Amino acid sequence: MITALLALLAGLAIGWLARPRRAVPDGEIADAVGPHLLPDPALEWLRASLGAMAVWAVEAERGDLPREVTRRLSSPPPASDDLFAAEVRLDQARSDERPVVERLEAGVLVVRSVSGFATAALMPPGTPSHAVARLEDELDRLLEGLRRRPRVTALAPADARDASIESIESVGRQLALLLEKLTGADVIVAVRIRDELVITGLAGEADDRLLGTVAPADSPLATMLRAGGSFEETDEPPLGAASGDRRRSLGPAILIPMETSGERVGVVAIWPSGRQNFPHQIQQRVRDLIRRAAPHAWRAREYRLREEEATRDRLTGLANRRALEGAMHRVGLLRGAYVLADVDRFKVLNDTLGHSAGDAALLHVAALLKRQLRGRDLAARIGGEEFVLWLPDVSYDEALAVAERVRDALETSEWRWKGTPWLLTASFGVAQWPETSRHVDNLFAQADASLYDAKRRGRNRVTGSRTEPIHH
């Protein structure tokens, strides 16, 4: 029955795309255009039904928000150079607000544009005229829906609006790879996140260990973010002399800012091999690629900040309960360990040194937890002085070992408040699914009971929840 229902829905959607409609003049909006289906699935349906190599939906700028560009590609996708040429032509047609049917080297480009909105498709070479005419009609209908979409988007739930936004790492990686292919150079892409300039994309011989690191405030890369120039060469390492970047070329780097809607959202560093200067045409294409990537980076950053606000503990920056529960119920997870930690005698610390000292101690514990974990593990603060380590795909015995390692690291770490040392320790309770619990939702109660036992037995120790094997 579900299969039949999906088939019916798909038929209705394809019918929506195929049914004849007139083009709507500027200033008039048609009703039955289904803007809620944009950009997907309508954009992908259109690409697949027409056999297009690429399709685009370009939304107009709204207030301080940059325009949004959604693209769907065939598999395998067109070459990057072909896409670049098509998108440059699309930008020109959108600015001119006129229809385009143009045979490029890569294929036939068809563009429809009005009031800052645009739809376009790149068809294979040799596409017959009747297919191009059909495509023009479909793009007109898509354009109608696109123009109505802002009204629908304003009323839609946040999750639906954010579903098609790329990650900030994906934007950085794609831009770096495109620039490397265009120039043959090593590339670093950095985006400003709050008050830090974070490396989000690498290509060429740029050191992979730099990904996710923060550019020092006094580095040329960070200086370029604050400066007003649009192009700069530097003989200094863009990330500073202490960055540890290992590259094949030691020549000067070119620094180019990423800007959108008057905001400088990041900086790109490019090392041309052999100290060569790029031809003017290549320089212009580099700038165009960075310019087009900037709105994507801006949206990805804003989405991440909103997500972090909803899923992060404000004091420590660790995950909160919501993020923890999401990680524990991830689809496909087969086992996981829950380690509950409670800072010993925290009330005494607060009463003796004050709440500011208490906050500083919690920050110290949070930083230590992050250093002790693997990339796929999660550290969360669930209230007061309580922390949780969620360890996916870890056995009960392995979780005990992790908890003991963290306990020892905290006990032997040095923490001072206004020059006065204070010994920080914690007690730990460990539970594991499915070894100690048949259901992941029961882990907290088990770990909490073990934590209480650790406190009762003298604190600063690890206690587990396993009593006997569970039979399924």
C-alpha positions, 0 to 999 in steps of 0.5 A: 500500500505504501508503494502504491501511495508513493507511486501516486504521489510521484505521478501527481508531482510529475503531472504538476510539472507536465500540465500546460500553463501560460507564462505569467507576466511580471507583477502577476502571480499564478495560483497553482504552481506548487511553490512548496515543492521548491527547490526540491523535489521539483527541481530534481524531478525536472532534471530527471524528466528532461534528461538535463545535465544541470538545473538551477533555481535562483531566488532574488535577494530579500532584505539583508539576505543574499540570493539563494542558488540551488543546483541539481546535477546529473550523475556523472556531473558535467565538468567543473569548467563547463558548469562554471561557463554556464553559471557565468552566463546564467548570472549575466542573463539574470542581471539582464532579466531576459530569456536565453537559449544559447548553445555552449561548448558543453551543451544547450543552456536555457535561462528564464529570468524575471524580477531577480529570480531565474531558472535554468537548465543545461541540456546535452549537445544536440538537443532538438528544438522541440525539446528546448521549447518544452524546456522553456515552458517548464522553466517558466512554470518553475519560475512562477513557483519560485516567485511565490516561494518566499511567501510559503517559506515565511510560513514553513517550519524551520526544519523544512526551510533548512533541509537543503542547506549545505554544511559549511565544510561542504561549501569550503571543500567544494570551493577549494577543489574548484579553485585547485582545478582552475589554477593548479594551486594549493588552496585554503578556505576560511570562514568567520564563525562568531569571532573566529576565522575557521579553516573549512576547506583545503585542496592541493598540498595544504595540510589536512590537519589544518581543517577545523583549526582557527587562524591566529588573530595576528595571521595574514589570513585573519588580518585580511578578514578585518582589512578593507582590501580585495586582493593581497599578496603575502610572503608570510605563511597566511596562518602564521609562522607557528601554523605547522602548514606543510606545502610543496611551494613556499612562494607568496600566497594570494589572499582574497576575501569572501563577501556577500551583502556587504559582509566579509564572511571569510578569506581564501588563500591561494599558492600559485606554483612556481611563483607564477602570476595568473592570467587576467582571465583566470584571475576573473574566474577565481574571483567569480567562483569566490563571489558565488560561493560566499552566499552559500558560506553565509547561509551554512554558517548561519544555519550552524549557529542556529543549530548550535544555539539549540543544541549547545550548553551556553556556558561550556559549549558542550552538547545539551540534553537535546543533542545528546538524545538525538545522538543516542537515537541515531538510526543504525546504531547497534550499541553504545555506552553512557558515562555519567560524571558528577564533579565532586564537592562542587557546592563546597567550591561554589560556596568557598570561591564563588560562582565565577570560580564554579563556572571556570571549573566547569569550563576546565572540566568541559575542555578536558572532556573534549580532549579525551574523546574520539571524533565520533564520541559526544560530551554533554552537560545536562545540568549543574555539575553533571556531564555525560559521555556518549560513546557509540559502538563501544563495549561495556569494558571499553567504556569503563576504561574510558571513564577511568582515563578521564577520571585520572586525567581530571585528578592529575590536571592543575586548576587554579582560581586567582593563583590558588590551586584547587583539586578537581575530581569527579565520580563516574557511573557507567551503563551500556546498551545492550549489555546492561540495558535492553533499551537505550532510554534506560541508560541514564537511570542505570548510570545514575544509580552507579554514580550514586554508588561511586559517591557513597563509596568515597567519590573520585571513582568509576562504578559500572552497572553490569550485574549479569548478562542480559538474555534477548 
